[in-house]
Each structure stands twice: as structure tokens, then as C-alpha cells.
Amino acid sequence: MSTAFAKVLLWLFVIDLGIAFGAGLYEHRVVLSRWIRKSPDSAHHWNPDAARQDDTGRRFWVFVTTVPLTLLTLGTLIAAWWAPVSVRGWWTGASVAALADRVFTFSYFIPTMVRLMGAGESSESAATAMQWANLNKARLAILLVAWLAALKAFSSVCQQHG
């Protein structure tokens, strides 16, 4: 793999991880409050109509992470294998963290949100939505680790190759 191609791949990976983290943070802090409402008695309520109206999975995430970040993660895992030893650790760490995010997303987050969007308002749906929201914090932490490690890898690559 050429150094220039690997550098571009890593740069795209850094950009996409940054977008995914920022958008995920925005969704968690702003959009999620439309989907999960807290009543005056402190009970949580799932609003499937708001989630279906926003449909962030098909309107945004598929174009940012579902396809591009998944492909970039797989590409950077391969590229990290041939990276110079001085950057291989950071690069591999970023790729493995992003892979963990991708596995978590495809095995839990996407299927759970699809079920929630098809569900009605119920205490079970609210509990599932709250679990989704709480686990989303862990997913955001994984994305942050991946992004910071990718930034460090890219910085190191740029220092070595100018």
C-alpha cells in the first residue's frame, strides 16, 4: 500500500470519526430529548412518532457511519498492519476502537432503534429507549478514543513523512 494512499485513508478516517463523534454528541444531547420525554412524575416516555419523523438512521447515519465509517475502519485495519512501527500502535488502536463501535452499532444500536421505531408508547419501550440512551454514552466514549488515537496516528505519520 502506498504511503500517500495510506495517509489519505487515515485522514478520511480522522474526519469521519470526528463527524461521527460530534453528530453523535449532538443527537444524544439535543435530538434524543424529542424521543424520550420525562414527565413531571420523573417517568420516562418513548415518543416513537418523533423518532420516526427524525429518522436519523436513514437520513444521516447511513451516509456518515453505516457505510463510510465501516469501510474506512476495515481499510485502516489493513493499512495499520503495514504502517511504520512508530505509528502502528496508535493506528491499530484507533482502528480496533472504531471496529468495536461498528460491532456495537450493528449488533445492538441499529436493531434496537428499528424495533423502537416500530413500537408504540409503553413502559417497555421507554425502558428500552433509556437503556439505548445510556449505552449510547459508552459508544460515544469508544468513538472519542478512536478519534483521538486516529488523530495521534495521523500527527505521527505527518511528522515522519512531512
C-alpha atoms as a printed R data frame, in Angstrom:
    type eleno elety resid chain resno       x      y      z
1   ATOM     1    CA   MET     A     1   0.000  0.000  0.000
2   ATOM     2    CA   SER     A     2   1.447  3.357 -0.980
3   ATOM     3    CA   THR     A     3   2.265  5.869  1.732
4   ATOM     4    CA   ALA     A     4   0.163  8.558  0.040
5   ATOM     5    CA   PHE     A     5  -2.884  6.296 -0.159
6   ATOM     6    CA   ALA     A     6  -2.487  5.221  3.481
7   ATOM     7    CA   LYS     A     7  -2.167  8.859  4.553
8   ATOM     8    CA   VAL     A     8  -5.350  9.827  2.675
9   ATOM     9    CA   LEU     A     9  -7.162  6.827  4.133
10  ATOM    10    CA   LEU     A    10  -6.102  7.808  7.643
11  ATOM    11    CA   TRP     A    11  -7.081 11.450  7.040
12  ATOM    12    CA   LEU     A    12 -10.557 10.405  5.850
13  ATOM    13    CA   PHE     A    13 -10.820  8.126  8.887
14  ATOM    14    CA   VAL     A    14  -9.968 11.033 11.221
15  ATOM    15    CA   ILE     A    15 -12.521 13.296  9.530
16  ATOM    16    CA   ASP     A    16 -15.305 10.705  9.600
17  ATOM    17    CA   LEU     A    17 -14.625  9.785 13.231
18  ATOM    18    CA   GLY     A    18 -14.785 13.479 14.153
19  ATOM    19    CA   ILE     A    19 -18.080 13.930 12.333
20  ATOM    20    CA   ALA     A    20 -19.479 10.742 13.895
21  ATOM    21    CA   PHE     A    21 -18.456 11.818 17.394
22  ATOM    22    CA   GLY     A    22 -19.771 15.377 17.013
23  ATOM    23    CA   ALA     A    23 -23.033 14.308 15.417
24  ATOM    24    CA   GLY     A    24 -23.465 11.549 17.990
25  ATOM    25    CA   LEU     A    25 -22.959 14.036 20.784
26  ATOM    26    CA   TYR     A    26 -25.483 16.390 19.176
27  ATOM    27    CA   GLU     A    27 -28.011 13.604 18.724
28  ATOM    28    CA   HIS     A    28 -27.556 12.472 22.308
29  ATOM    29    CA   ARG     A    29 -27.820 15.953 23.839
30  ATOM    30    CA   VAL     A    30 -30.440 17.539 21.537
31  ATOM    31    CA   VAL     A    31 -32.378 15.061 19.399
32  ATOM    32    CA   LEU     A    32 -32.797 12.316 21.987
33  ATOM    33    CA   SER     A    33 -34.811 14.680 24.185
34  ATOM    34    CA   ARG     A    34 -37.521 14.632 21.494
35  ATOM    35    CA   TRP     A    35 -37.628 10.839 21.549
36  ATOM    36    CA   ILE     A    36 -37.524 10.298 25.295
37  ATOM    37    CA   ARG     A    37 -39.585 12.670 27.387
38  ATOM    38    CA   LYS     A    38 -39.545 12.947 31.149
39  ATOM    39    CA   SER     A    39 -42.902 13.636 32.762
40  ATOM    40    CA   PRO     A    40 -43.383 15.720 35.923
41  ATOM    41    CA   ASP     A    41 -43.509 12.481 37.954
42  ATOM    42    CA   SER     A    42 -39.980 11.668 36.621
43  ATOM    43    CA   ALA     A    43 -41.190  8.772 34.468
44  ATOM    44    CA   HIS     A    44 -39.654  8.426 31.030
45  ATOM    45    CA   HIS     A    45 -41.847  8.144 27.940
46  ATOM    46    CA   TRP     A    46 -40.847  6.926 24.476
47  ATOM    47    CA   ASN     A    47 -42.145  9.047 21.593
48  ATOM    48    CA   PRO     A    48 -41.967  6.794 18.526
49  ATOM    49    CA   ASP     A    49 -43.603  9.414 16.302
50  ATOM    50    CA   ALA     A    50 -40.753 11.866 16.926
51  ATOM    51    CA   ALA     A    51 -38.155  9.145 16.293
52  ATOM    52    CA   ARG     A    52 -39.872  8.137 13.055
53  ATOM    53    CA   GLN     A    53 -40.185 11.767 11.975
54  ATOM    54    CA   ASP     A    54 -36.475 12.420 12.587
55  ATOM    55    CA   ASP     A    55 -35.391  9.008 11.215
56  ATOM    56    CA   THR     A    56 -31.754  9.953 11.706
57  ATOM    57    CA   GLY     A    57 -30.572  6.470 10.806
58  ATOM    58    CA   ARG     A    58 -31.730  6.692  7.208
59  ATOM    59    CA   ARG     A    59 -31.472 10.452  6.819
60  ATOM    60    CA   PHE     A    60 -27.977 10.927  8.237
61  ATOM    61    CA   TRP     A    61 -26.138  7.994  9.842
62  ATOM    62    CA   VAL     A    62 -26.216  5.703  6.819
63  ATOM    63    CA   PHE     A    63 -24.267  8.330  4.836
64  ATOM    64    CA   VAL     A    64 -21.783  9.156  7.614
65  ATOM    65    CA   THR     A    65 -21.075  5.975  9.523
66  ATOM    66    CA   THR     A    66 -23.067  2.932  8.470
67  ATOM    67    CA   VAL     A    67 -21.323  2.692  5.104
68  ATOM    68    CA   PRO     A    68 -18.338  5.110  5.051
69  ATOM    69    CA   LEU     A    69 -17.002  4.650  8.585
70  ATOM    70    CA   THR     A    70 -17.384  0.893  8.342
71  ATOM    71    CA   LEU     A    71 -15.390  0.791  5.083
72  ATOM    72    CA   LEU     A    72 -12.787  3.219  6.423
73  ATOM    73    CA   THR     A    73 -12.437  1.158  9.602
74  ATOM    74    CA   LEU     A    74 -11.784 -2.016  7.624
75  ATOM    75    CA   GLY     A    75  -9.373 -0.173  5.328
76  ATOM    76    CA   THR     A    76  -7.442  1.365  8.195
77  ATOM    77    CA   LEU     A    77  -7.170 -2.001  9.952
78  ATOM    78    CA   ILE     A    78  -5.374 -3.297  6.867
79  ATOM    79    CA   ALA     A    79  -3.293 -0.146  6.405
80  ATOM    80    CA   ALA     A    80  -2.247 -0.138 10.068
81  ATOM    81    CA   TRP     A    81  -0.741 -3.597  9.586
82  ATOM    82    CA   TRP     A    82   1.827 -2.143  7.150
83  ATOM    83    CA   ALA     A    83   2.275  1.184  8.923
84  ATOM    84    CA   PRO     A    84   5.668  2.086 10.364
85  ATOM    85    CA   VAL     A    85   6.221  0.646 13.830
86  ATOM    86    CA   SER     A    86   6.271  4.134 15.359
87  ATOM    87    CA   VAL     A    87   2.624  4.773 14.387
88  ATOM    88    CA   ARG     A    88   1.284  1.229 14.176
89  ATOM    89    CA   GLY     A    89   0.121  1.178 17.811
90  ATOM    90    CA   TRP     A    90  -1.932  4.362 17.609
91  ATOM    91    CA   TRP     A    91  -3.285  3.472 14.182
92  ATOM    92    CA   THR     A    92  -4.219 -0.060 15.195
93  ATOM    93    CA   GLY     A    93  -5.729  1.186 18.451
94  ATOM    94    CA   ALA     A    94  -7.886  3.688 16.578
95  ATOM    95    CA   SER     A    95  -8.992  1.039 14.094
96  ATOM    96    CA   VAL     A    96  -9.789 -1.523 16.800
97  ATOM    97    CA   ALA     A    97 -11.774  1.049 18.811
98  ATOM    98    CA   ALA     A    98 -13.697  2.048 15.676
99  ATOM    99    CA   LEU     A    99 -14.293 -1.637 14.929
100 ATOM   100    CA   ALA     A   100 -15.700 -2.055 18.453
101 ATOM   101    CA   ASP     A   101 -18.038  0.870 17.741
102 ATOM   102    CA   ARG     A   102 -19.108 -0.703 14.449
103 ATOM   103    CA   VAL     A   103 -19.782 -4.098 16.077
104 ATOM   104    CA   PHE     A   104 -21.724 -2.440 18.916
105 ATOM   105    CA   THR     A   105 -23.696 -0.378 16.395
106 ATOM   106    CA   PHE     A   106 -24.633 -3.252 14.095
107 ATOM   107    CA   SER     A   107 -25.327 -5.780 16.851
108 ATOM   108    CA   TYR     A   108 -27.262 -3.558 19.265
109 ATOM   109    CA   PHE     A   109 -27.931  0.062 18.292
110 ATOM   110    CA   ILE     A   110 -29.385 -0.341 14.810
111 ATOM   111    CA   PRO     A   111 -31.615 -3.349 15.590
112 ATOM   112    CA   THR     A   112 -32.834 -1.808 18.843
113 ATOM   113    CA   MET     A   113 -33.692  1.518 17.214
114 ATOM   114    CA   VAL     A   114 -35.502 -0.254 14.375
115 ATOM   115    CA   ARG     A   115 -37.600 -2.118 16.973
116 ATOM   116    CA   LEU     A   116 -38.225  1.091 18.941
117 ATOM   117    CA   MET     A   117 -39.345  2.974 15.852
118 ATOM   118    CA   GLY     A   118 -41.887  0.241 15.182
119 ATOM   119    CA   ALA     A   119 -43.049  0.064 18.799
120 ATOM   120    CA   GLY     A   120 -45.751  2.086 20.430
121 ATOM   121    CA   GLU     A   121 -45.618  4.180 23.560
122 ATOM   122    CA   SER     A   122 -45.260  1.810 26.512
123 ATOM   123    CA   SER     A   123 -43.254  1.428 29.675
124 ATOM   124    CA   GLU     A   124 -41.257 -1.367 27.988
125 ATOM   125    CA   SER     A   125 -40.407  0.898 25.049
126 ATOM   126    CA   ALA     A   126 -39.408  3.685 27.430
127 ATOM   127    CA   ALA     A   127 -37.149  1.304 29.373
128 ATOM   128    CA   THR     A   128 -35.539  0.044 26.166
129 ATOM   129    CA   ALA     A   129 -35.060  3.621 24.934
130 ATOM   130    CA   MET     A   130 -33.423  4.606 28.213
131 ATOM   131    CA   GLN     A   131 -31.089  1.616 28.006
132 ATOM   132    CA   TRP     A   132 -30.265  2.601 24.398
133 ATOM   133    CA   ALA     A   133 -29.551  6.175 25.524
134 ATOM   134    CA   ASN     A   134 -27.365  5.062 28.441
135 ATOM   135    CA   LEU     A   135 -25.365  2.632 26.302
136 ATOM   136    CA   ASN     A   136 -25.000  5.377 23.710
137 ATOM   137    CA   LYS     A   137 -22.761  7.200 26.196
138 ATOM   138    CA   ALA     A   138 -20.386  4.234 26.135
139 ATOM   139    CA   ARG     A   139 -20.487  4.203 22.334
140 ATOM   140    CA   LEU     A   140 -19.623  7.909 22.277
141 ATOM   141    CA   ALA     A   141 -16.682  7.234 24.603
142 ATOM   142    CA   ILE     A   142 -15.447  4.492 22.266
143 ATOM   143    CA   LEU     A   143 -15.741  6.877 19.308
144 ATOM   144    CA   LEU     A   144 -13.819  9.556 21.200
145 ATOM   145    CA   VAL     A   145 -10.997  7.112 21.968
146 ATOM   146    CA   ALA     A   146 -10.909  6.028 18.312
147 ATOM   147    CA   TRP     A   147 -10.874  9.634 17.102
148 ATOM   148    CA   LEU     A   148  -8.114 10.760 19.469
149 ATOM   149    CA   ALA     A   149  -5.968  7.722 18.655
150 ATOM   150    CA   ALA     A   150  -6.506  8.319 14.921
151 ATOM   151    CA   LEU     A   151  -5.518 11.981 15.354
152 ATOM   152    CA   LYS     A   152  -2.330 10.898 17.147
153 ATOM   153    CA   ALA     A   153  -1.571  8.371 14.404
154 ATOM   154    CA   PHE     A   154  -2.149 10.977 11.700
155 ATOM   155    CA   SER     A   155   0.015 13.508 13.525
156 ATOM   156    CA   SER     A   156   2.796 10.947 13.789
157 ATOM   157    CA   VAL     A   157   2.509  9.992 10.112
158 ATOM   158    CA   CYS     A   158   2.694 13.660  9.111
159 ATOM   159    CA   GLN     A   159   5.762 14.238 11.295
160 ATOM   160    CA   GLN     A   160   7.531 11.293  9.683
161 ATOM   161    CA   HIS     A   161   6.610 11.978  6.070
162 ATOM   162    CA   GLY     A   162   6.182 15.734  6.044
